[in-house]
């Protein structure tokens, strides 16, 4: 998988849209998985990762190795931190 991030989303979620927007604005690859038609599975994922809100953002570290970033706010902070590191 070539995507840098995997996002679990709901179409009606404003923070889900913001997560997609910030990745697109920064030309960062991602794969979006929408759970609008499968709330039960989304609830199971939320429980498994102890994350109660959407979006749920994972960073693709390597083939089949993923790191839970968190939600939109955590994604935004991570991207800002990476930009600051690049400037140093």
Backbone as ProteinMPNN parsed JSONL, in Angstrom:
{"seq_chain_A": "XXXXXXXXXXXXXXXXXXXXXXXXXXXXXXXXXXXXXXXXXXXXXXXXXXXXXXXXXXXXXXXXXXXXXXXXXXXXXXXXXXXXXXXX", "coords_chain_A": {"N_chain_A": [[0.849, -1.191, 0.0], [0.635, 2.151, -0.884], [-0.216, 4.419, 0.377], [0.3, 7.012, 2.709], [-1.197, 7.537, 4.949], [-4.021, 6.047, 6.608], [-7.411, 6.496, 6.857], [-10.22, 6.219, 8.892], [-13.523, 6.906, 8.491], [-16.573, 8.929, 8.633], [-19.061, 10.073, 6.461], [-20.644, 12.229, 7.216], [-19.219, 13.618, 9.075], [-17.598, 16.468, 10.186], [-14.953, 16.808, 11.069], [-13.764, 14.643, 9.926], [-13.845, 15.353, 7.248], [-12.151, 17.569, 7.41], [-9.738, 16.306, 8.042], [-9.203, 14.881, 5.688], [-8.998, 17.08, 3.968], [-6.705, 18.458, 4.981], [-4.681, 16.646, 4.45], [-4.839, 16.478, 1.653], [-4.268, 19.146, 0.996], [-1.608, 19.261, 1.701], [-0.512, 17.546, -0.078], [-0.296, 14.794, 0.594], [-0.399, 11.332, 0.544], [-3.228, 9.191, 1.012], [-5.584, 6.758, 2.225], [-8.966, 6.468, 2.281], [-11.467, 5.131, 4.331], [-14.761, 4.579, 4.543], [-17.333, 4.291, 6.947], [-20.069, 4.548, 6.996], [-22.125, 2.812, 6.318], [-21.734, 0.72, 7.993], [-21.939, 0.727, 10.959], [-21.665, -0.913, 13.176], [-19.254, -2.332, 12.804], [-17.495, -0.142, 12.831], [-17.849, 0.7, 15.487], [-16.698, -1.491, 16.782], [-14.048, -1.25, 15.963], [-13.421, 1.22, 17.103], [-13.582, 0.496, 19.788], [-11.561, -1.486, 19.921], [-9.251, 0.029, 19.52], [-9.413, 1.842, 21.505], [-10.43, 4.374, 20.919], [-12.691, 6.881, 20.64], [-13.882, 8.554, 18.787], [-14.426, 9.81, 15.416], [-12.474, 11.293, 12.856], [-10.516, 8.243, 12.636], [-7.199, 7.953, 12.56], [-4.5, 6.433, 10.987], [-1.013, 5.971, 10.623], [0.924, 4.763, 8.001], [3.574, 2.909, 8.542], [5.239, 1.015, 7.464], [5.139, -1.822, 5.283], [2.229, -3.266, 6.222], [2.473, -2.408, 8.862], [1.269, -0.282, 11.205], [0.632, 2.864, 12.79], [-1.319, 4.241, 15.281], [-2.404, 7.416, 14.94], [-4.377, 9.124, 15.872], [-7.027, 11.383, 16.069], [-8.409, 14.075, 14.103], [-7.221, 16.411, 15.269], [-4.824, 15.424, 16.363], [-3.597, 14.512, 14.045], [-3.243, 16.935, 12.691], [-1.455, 18.244, 14.461], [0.736, 16.501, 14.281], [1.476, 16.783, 11.572], [2.167, 19.506, 11.555], [4.335, 19.446, 13.303], [6.108, 17.838, 11.851], [6.557, 19.527, 9.67], [7.882, 21.624, 10.96], [10.182, 20.288, 11.791], [11.316, 19.763, 9.309], [12.138, 22.279, 8.552], [14.295, 22.803, 10.112]], "CA_chain_A": [[0.0, 0.0, 0.0], [1.455, 3.34, -1.023], [-0.778, 5.539, 1.126], [1.009, 7.366, 3.943], [-2.164, 7.474, 6.041], [-5.313, 5.395, 6.423], [-8.395, 7.205, 7.666], [-11.55, 5.638, 9.068], [-14.329, 8.127, 8.423], [-18.006, 9.01, 8.356], [-19.28, 11.159, 5.501], [-21.316, 13.357, 7.865], [-18.327, 14.148, 10.119], [-16.839, 17.633, 9.722], [-13.532, 16.608, 11.334], [-13.314, 13.688, 8.908], [-13.598, 16.157, 6.043], [-10.966, 18.383, 7.668], [-8.562, 15.43, 7.956], [-8.965, 14.671, 4.253], [-8.57, 18.362, 3.4], [-5.333, 18.807, 5.376], [-3.779, 15.754, 3.716], [-4.83, 16.899, 0.251], [-3.589, 20.436, 0.942], [-0.176, 19.01, 1.836], [-0.128, 16.534, -1.078], [0.078, 13.571, 1.296], [-1.266, 10.24, 0.105], [-4.052, 8.575, 2.051], [-6.665, 5.879, 1.805], [-10.135, 6.744, 3.116], [-12.414, 4.03, 4.496], [-15.99, 5.131, 5.121], [-18.098, 3.306, 7.7], [-21.456, 5.004, 7.114], [-23.038, 1.678, 6.166], [-21.351, -0.362, 8.884], [-21.703, 1.339, 12.262], [-21.251, -1.953, 14.115], [-17.814, -2.543, 12.614], [-16.815, 1.063, 13.313], [-17.863, 0.637, 16.954], [-15.719, -2.502, 17.184], [-12.726, -0.659, 15.749], [-13.252, 2.231, 18.156], [-13.33, -0.231, 21.034], [-10.266, -2.169, 19.818], [-8.164, 1.004, 19.599], [-9.731, 2.785, 22.593], [-10.595, 5.696, 20.305], [-14.152, 6.992, 20.621], [-14.395, 9.499, 17.801], [-13.878, 9.751, 14.063], [-11.78, 10.236, 12.147], [-9.452, 7.467, 13.265], [-6.11, 8.115, 11.6], [-3.33, 5.572, 11.146], [0.123, 6.224, 9.742], [1.524, 3.559, 7.429], [5.005, 2.959, 8.826], [5.896, 0.064, 6.58], [4.136, -2.792, 4.847], [1.414, -3.908, 7.253], [2.76, -1.869, 10.187], [0.548, 0.98, 11.3], [0.652, 3.563, 14.058], [-2.498, 5.072, 15.521], [-2.085, 8.83, 15.144], [-5.466, 9.667, 16.682], [-8.066, 12.018, 15.274], [-8.012, 15.229, 13.29], [-6.319, 17.305, 15.995], [-3.522, 14.773, 16.462], [-3.034, 14.537, 12.697], [-2.816, 18.313, 12.441], [-0.257, 18.492, 15.261], [1.819, 15.689, 13.714], [1.917, 17.416, 10.322], [2.84, 20.757, 11.914], [5.615, 19.07, 13.887], [6.971, 17.381, 10.755], [6.959, 20.714, 8.902], [8.882, 22.342, 11.76], [11.418, 19.497, 11.716], [11.881, 19.924, 7.97], [12.719, 23.621, 8.441], [15.529, 22.879, 10.909]], "C_chain_A": [[0.882, 1.238, 0.0], [0.979, 4.51, -0.184], [-0.014, 5.752, 2.43], [0.082, 7.246, 5.155], [-3.392, 6.678, 5.619], [-6.274, 6.081, 7.381], [-9.694, 6.418, 7.694], [-12.489, 6.809, 9.319], [-15.828, 7.864, 8.378], [-18.222, 10.212, 7.448], [-19.883, 12.397, 6.146], [-20.438, 14.078, 8.888], [-17.477, 15.283, 9.584], [-15.336, 17.451, 9.963], [-12.936, 15.558, 10.401], [-12.972, 14.443, 7.628], [-12.328, 17.012, 6.207], [-9.692, 17.546, 7.576], [-8.203, 15.162, 6.505], [-8.407, 15.95, 3.631], [-7.113, 18.679, 3.729], [-4.323, 17.906, 4.665], [-3.692, 16.162, 2.252], [-4.084, 18.221, 0.076], [-2.067, 20.269, 0.972], [0.339, 17.942, 0.872], [0.397, 15.258, -0.446], [-0.918, 12.483, 0.912], [-2.011, 9.624, 1.29], [-5.051, 7.627, 1.404], [-7.813, 6.102, 2.783], [-11.062, 5.535, 3.122], [-13.627, 4.599, 5.225], [-16.824, 4.02, 5.747], [-19.561, 3.702, 7.868], [-22.449, 3.842, 7.064], [-22.688, 0.52, 7.09], [-20.952, 0.19, 10.257], [-21.212, 0.319, 13.284], [-19.749, -2.209, 14.014], [-17.026, -1.342, 13.112], [-16.761, 1.068, 14.837], [-16.852, -0.377, 17.472], [-14.296, -1.975, 17.03], [-12.439, 0.388, 16.813], [-12.888, 1.556, 19.479], [-11.936, -0.86, 21.017], [-9.102, -1.209, 19.999], [-8.373, 2.04, 20.709], [-9.787, 4.218, 22.076], [-12.072, 5.877, 20.019], [-14.729, 7.887, 19.542], [-13.842, 9.186, 16.421], [-13.462, 11.169, 13.694], [-10.85, 9.451, 13.071], [-8.348, 7.403, 12.216], [-4.946, 7.199, 11.971], [-2.256, 6.013, 10.167], [0.681, 4.887, 9.29], [3.034, 3.676, 7.612], [5.799, 2.13, 7.836], [4.81, -0.916, 6.149], [3.505, -3.491, 6.046], [1.789, -3.523, 8.676], [2.167, -0.476, 10.245], [0.643, 1.544, 12.706], [-0.616, 4.398, 14.176], [-2.031, 6.491, 15.82], [-3.103, 9.429, 16.095], [-6.557, 10.195, 15.773], [-7.513, 13.187, 14.481], [-6.973, 16.1, 14.0], [-4.921, 16.717, 16.079], [-2.825, 14.728, 15.104], [-2.482, 15.925, 12.383], [-1.522, 18.627, 13.201], [0.949, 17.725, 14.714], [2.367, 16.342, 12.45], [2.65, 18.724, 10.593], [4.226, 20.474, 12.48], [6.599, 18.616, 12.807], [7.445, 18.547, 9.896], [8.046, 21.492, 9.638], [10.219, 21.606, 11.715], [12.106, 19.661, 10.382], [12.581, 21.269, 7.814], [14.048, 23.735, 9.178], [16.724, 22.407, 10.136]], "O_chain_A": [[1.793, 1.345, 0.822], [1.698, 5.5, -0.045], [0.28, 4.803, 3.157], [0.522, 6.897, 6.25], [-3.755, 6.635, 4.444], [-5.986, 6.229, 8.569], [-10.206, 6.003, 6.654], [-12.282, 7.601, 10.238], [-16.283, 6.749, 8.124], [-17.616, 11.262, 7.659], [-19.654, 13.509, 5.671], [-20.878, 15.051, 9.501], [-16.715, 15.095, 8.635], [-14.527, 17.894, 9.147], [-11.738, 15.582, 10.119], [-11.938, 14.199, 7.007], [-11.54, 17.158, 5.273], [-8.673, 18.028, 7.083], [-7.03, 15.209, 6.133], [-7.452, 15.902, 2.855], [-6.364, 19.122, 2.858], [-3.231, 18.354, 4.316], [-2.606, 16.189, 1.673], [-3.345, 18.391, -0.895], [-1.335, 21.038, 0.348], [1.477, 17.488, 0.987], [1.405, 14.705, -0.886], [-2.131, 12.693, 0.953], [-1.496, 9.549, 2.406], [-5.32, 7.693, 0.204], [-7.638, 5.938, 3.99], [-11.399, 4.985, 2.073], [-13.531, 5.042, 6.37], [-17.001, 2.951, 5.162], [-20.223, 3.232, 8.794], [-23.499, 3.894, 7.704], [-23.281, -0.554, 6.984], [-19.789, 0.126, 10.657], [-20.424, 0.659, 14.166], [-19.058, -2.292, 15.03], [-15.989, -1.51, 13.753], [-15.729, 1.407, 15.417], [-16.216, -0.144, 18.499], [-13.441, -2.229, 17.878], [-11.338, 0.437, 17.362], [-11.99, 2.004, 20.19], [-11.21, -0.769, 22.007], [-8.074, -1.582, 20.566], [-7.604, 2.994, 20.832], [-9.269, 5.145, 22.698], [-12.652, 5.116, 19.244], [-15.948, 7.969, 19.398], [-12.909, 8.396, 16.276], [-14.049, 12.136, 14.178], [-10.454, 9.925, 14.136], [-8.54, 6.867, 11.125], [-4.474, 7.192, 13.108], [-2.547, 6.381, 9.029], [0.886, 3.984, 10.102], [3.692, 4.45, 6.918], [6.897, 2.507, 7.427], [3.675, -0.828, 6.619], [4.173, -4.215, 6.784], [1.452, -4.247, 9.612], [2.509, 0.397, 9.447], [0.723, 0.803, 13.685], [-0.946, 5.17, 13.275], [-1.354, 6.739, 16.817], [-2.741, 10.157, 17.019], [-6.961, 9.529, 14.82], [-6.313, 13.276, 14.222], [-5.966, 16.482, 13.404], [-3.936, 17.43, 15.887], [-1.607, 14.888, 15.021], [-1.373, 16.056, 11.866], [-0.598, 19.214, 12.637], [2.06, 18.254, 14.69], [3.581, 16.442, 12.275], [3.647, 19.023, 9.936], [5.182, 21.184, 12.17], [7.778, 18.966, 12.846], [8.59, 18.566, 9.444], [9.008, 21.961, 9.029], [11.271, 22.237, 11.613], [13.335, 19.697, 10.313], [13.519, 21.388, 7.026], [14.836, 24.643, 8.913], [17.837, 22.407, 10.661]]}, "name": "protein", "num_of_chains": 1, "seq": "XXXXXXXXXXXXXXXXXXXXXXXXXXXXXXXXXXXXXXXXXXXXXXXXXXXXXXXXXXXXXXXXXXXXXXXXXXXXXXXXXXXXXXXX"}
